[in-house]
């Protein structure tokens, strides 16, 4: 949340950067005390995430404006399929989070504004998918696959992985070593977080496989 610190007033009370529950309780108390005293402040809290990294920065300016910066490493909750996002929301007040006693939440009727999205990566050159095995990802609509570029094993076969058919054009994003999230249609490219021109020039097509 390096984005947050330049937005804090020079005289702001620094309530710290907290990750563990005990440290977040201290930061919460600091925010509540500064807010009650009408002082500007900043606090950065790393929150428990289910399938992505989540953080928030709570700020109050010298003129009393309160706002929240929210970071989510994958707002889709899809384990890295999409880009990270930082958004900003104006807050009427900061109130205790009913689910986590050590946290505060932004009470607001305002819509969050996206400040930035994570880095986009250029796809590499076309190459043969011979040897790649894939299984449909049932979380998404047809056309999205979990793929492995590993030596075929019985475990992969038992999980439904099958060789990629010839002439299949896949747009893939690397995950864990040897594993990829892949799309086979223009309509599902966004589901794996890639943008890809699906009409490559004829001389770009691999000769030795899909």
Backbone torsions as a table, in degrees:
resi	resn	phi	psi	omega
1	UNK	NA	39.9	177.8
2	UNK	-62.4	-21.0	178.3
3	UNK	-60.9	-27.9	-171.3
4	UNK	-76.8	-40.6	-170.1
5	UNK	-61.3	-40.5	177.6
6	UNK	-63.4	-17.7	-179.7
7	UNK	-85.5	-12.8	-179.4
8	UNK	-78.2	143.9	175.8
9	UNK	-65.2	152.4	-178.1
10	UNK	-59.3	-34.0	-177.7
11	UNK	-94.2	11.0	-176.7
12	UNK	-66.4	141.9	173.0
13	UNK	-69.5	125.6	179.9
14	UNK	-91.1	105.4	-179.6
15	UNK	-87.3	6.1	170.4
16	UNK	89.0	-179.3	177.6
17	UNK	-120.1	119.9	-170.3
18	UNK	-126.6	141.3	178.8
19	UNK	-122.4	-48.0	-178.8
20	UNK	-76.0	157.0	-176.0
21	UNK	-56.3	-45.7	-178.3
22	UNK	-62.2	-40.9	180.0
23	UNK	-70.6	-34.5	178.3
24	UNK	-69.1	-33.4	175.2
25	UNK	-62.8	-40.6	178.4
26	UNK	-66.0	-42.3	178.8
27	UNK	-64.9	-38.9	177.7
28	UNK	-60.3	-47.2	179.6
29	UNK	-61.7	-39.1	178.8
30	UNK	-63.2	-45.2	179.7
31	UNK	-62.3	-46.8	-177.9
32	UNK	-63.2	-38.5	179.8
33	UNK	-68.8	-44.7	-179.8
34	UNK	-64.9	-41.3	-179.3
35	UNK	-65.0	-42.3	179.3
36	UNK	-63.1	-31.1	-179.6
37	UNK	-86.9	-1.9	179.3
38	UNK	73.9	22.9	-177.8
39	UNK	-96.9	149.3	172.7
40	UNK	-69.7	151.7	-178.6
41	UNK	-156.4	168.5	171.2
42	UNK	-145.1	138.3	174.2
43	UNK	-141.7	137.0	178.4
44	UNK	-116.5	122.6	-174.6
45	UNK	-123.4	125.4	175.5
46	UNK	-94.6	119.0	-169.4
47	UNK	-101.4	159.6	176.2
48	UNK	-66.3	126.8	177.6
49	UNK	-114.6	147.9	-179.9
50	UNK	-82.1	-52.8	-178.5
51	UNK	-135.3	21.9	174.2
52	UNK	-159.8	165.4	177.2
53	UNK	-86.8	130.0	-176.0
54	UNK	-127.8	134.4	176.4
55	UNK	-141.5	156.4	172.9
56	UNK	-138.5	147.6	172.1
57	UNK	-116.0	129.0	178.3
58	UNK	-108.2	126.4	-175.8
59	UNK	-133.7	147.8	169.5
60	UNK	-132.4	131.2	-179.3
61	UNK	-88.1	172.5	-178.7
62	UNK	-64.0	-27.0	179.1
63	UNK	-89.1	9.0	175.0
64	UNK	91.5	0.7	178.3
65	UNK	-70.8	128.8	176.6
66	UNK	-108.7	138.8	174.9
67	UNK	-154.0	161.1	-177.5
68	UNK	-122.0	135.6	166.8
69	UNK	-103.6	132.4	-177.0
70	UNK	-121.7	127.2	177.7
71	UNK	-115.4	132.1	175.4
72	UNK	-134.3	122.3	-177.2
73	UNK	-68.8	-18.4	178.0
74	UNK	-160.7	92.1	-173.1
75	UNK	-67.0	-13.9	177.6
76	UNK	-79.2	-15.2	-174.0
77	UNK	67.3	30.1	-173.0
78	UNK	-113.2	29.8	174.5
79	UNK	55.2	47.8	172.7
80	UNK	92.8	9.5	179.4
81	UNK	-69.8	-32.9	-176.4
82	UNK	-113.4	172.0	-178.8
83	UNK	-79.3	159.0	176.1
84	UNK	-71.2	164.5	-175.5
85	UNK	-145.1	140.3	170.6
86	UNK	-121.6	127.8	179.9
87	UNK	-126.9	161.1	-179.9
88	UNK	-126.7	139.0	179.1
89	UNK	-138.8	132.2	173.5
90	UNK	-72.6	140.4	-175.3
91	UNK	-121.8	138.8	173.6
92	UNK	-74.0	-37.9	178.5
93	UNK	-164.9	166.2	172.7
94	UNK	-106.2	128.0	-175.0
95	UNK	-125.9	157.1	179.0
96	UNK	-58.3	139.7	176.1
97	UNK	-77.1	124.6	-177.3
98	UNK	-67.5	-18.4	-177.7
99	UNK	-93.7	-30.1	-176.9
100	UNK	-132.2	111.6	-174.2
101	UNK	-63.6	-22.2	-177.3
102	UNK	-87.5	3.3	-174.8
103	UNK	-121.2	160.7	174.0
104	UNK	-118.5	155.6	175.5
105	UNK	-130.0	158.5	-179.5
106	UNK	-83.6	119.4	174.5
107	UNK	-93.2	116.0	-170.7
108	UNK	-158.0	148.5	171.3
109	UNK	-100.9	-3.3	-175.8
110	UNK	-82.7	150.5	174.4
111	UNK	-79.3	145.7	176.4
112	UNK	-74.9	143.8	177.7
113	UNK	-108.8	126.9	178.4
114	UNK	-72.0	125.4	177.9
115	UNK	-91.1	-40.7	-179.9
116	UNK	-162.0	157.5	175.0
117	UNK	-115.8	158.1	-178.7
118	UNK	-66.0	170.7	-175.7
119	UNK	-62.3	137.9	171.1
120	UNK	-94.0	146.4	-178.4
121	UNK	-117.1	138.1	175.3
122	UNK	-73.4	140.2	176.3
123	UNK	-74.3	148.8	177.7
124	UNK	-76.3	179.3	-179.5
125	UNK	-67.1	158.3	176.4
126	UNK	-61.3	140.3	176.6
127	UNK	-148.1	162.5	-177.1
128	UNK	-67.4	139.6	174.7
129	UNK	-97.3	12.0	177.4
130	UNK	-58.7	129.8	-177.7
131	UNK	97.2	-13.0	177.4
132	UNK	-82.3	141.4	176.7
133	UNK	-120.5	139.7	-175.9
134	UNK	-134.5	158.3	174.3
135	UNK	-138.2	138.3	178.9
136	UNK	-59.2	138.1	175.5
137	UNK	-89.7	106.3	-173.2
138	UNK	-73.0	-6.9	177.1
139	UNK	-70.0	-27.3	-175.5
140	UNK	-115.9	173.2	178.9
141	UNK	-70.3	164.5	-179.3
142	UNK	-53.1	139.2	-179.6
143	UNK	115.0	-6.9	177.8
144	UNK	-110.5	133.6	-174.5
145	UNK	-134.2	148.1	164.1
146	UNK	-95.4	127.3	-174.1
147	UNK	-127.1	155.0	178.9
148	UNK	-133.9	132.0	175.6
149	UNK	-109.1	68.4	-175.2
150	UNK	-132.7	167.8	173.7
151	UNK	-61.8	127.3	-178.8
152	UNK	-55.2	134.1	177.8
153	UNK	-128.9	162.0	178.4
154	UNK	-63.3	-33.5	179.8
155	UNK	-62.6	-44.3	177.8
156	UNK	-62.2	-42.8	179.8
157	UNK	-63.7	-40.1	179.5
158	UNK	-64.1	-28.3	-179.9
159	UNK	-86.3	2.0	175.1
160	UNK	95.9	5.9	178.8
161	UNK	-69.9	134.3	179.1
162	UNK	-132.9	154.0	178.3
163	UNK	-59.2	146.4	178.6
164	UNK	-71.5	127.9	178.8
165	UNK	-62.7	151.4	177.0
166	UNK	-59.9	150.3	177.7
167	UNK	69.1	14.9	175.5
168	UNK	-87.1	127.4	178.3
169	UNK	-103.1	115.8	-178.1
170	UNK	-114.4	141.0	168.8
171	UNK	-107.1	120.1	-170.8
172	UNK	-125.7	151.3	173.2
173	UNK	-125.0	129.6	-176.3
174	UNK	-67.6	142.6	174.2
175	UNK	-117.4	-121.5	173.4
176	UNK	-66.6	156.7	-177.6
177	UNK	-50.1	124.1	178.7
178	UNK	87.7	-5.8	-177.7
179	UNK	-120.0	149.3	-175.1
180	UNK	-142.3	152.0	166.4
181	UNK	-101.4	126.3	-172.0
182	UNK	-129.6	152.4	175.8
183	UNK	-125.2	142.6	179.9
184	UNK	-111.0	-0.1	-179.3
185	UNK	-137.8	156.3	177.3
186	UNK	-61.0	-34.2	-178.2
187	UNK	-69.9	-17.6	-179.1
188	UNK	-112.8	2.2	178.4
189	UNK	-57.2	-40.0	-178.6
190	UNK	-65.8	-23.5	-179.5
191	UNK	-69.4	-20.6	176.0
192	UNK	-108.4	4.8	174.6
193	UNK	79.5	32.6	177.9
194	UNK	-129.0	154.3	170.6
195	UNK	-120.8	128.5	-168.7
196	UNK	-146.6	131.8	175.0
197	UNK	-78.7	114.3	-172.2
198	UNK	-91.2	12.0	174.7
199	UNK	-121.0	70.4	-177.0
200	UNK	-68.3	153.8	176.3
201	UNK	-59.7	148.5	-175.7
202	UNK	-54.5	-35.8	-176.5
203	UNK	-76.9	-3.1	179.0
204	UNK	-92.3	-9.3	-177.6
205	UNK	-72.4	131.2	177.8
206	UNK	-60.5	146.1	-178.2
207	UNK	-94.2	-17.1	-171.1
208	UNK	-112.8	25.8	176.9
209	UNK	154.4	-175.4	-178.6
210	UNK	-69.6	NA	NA
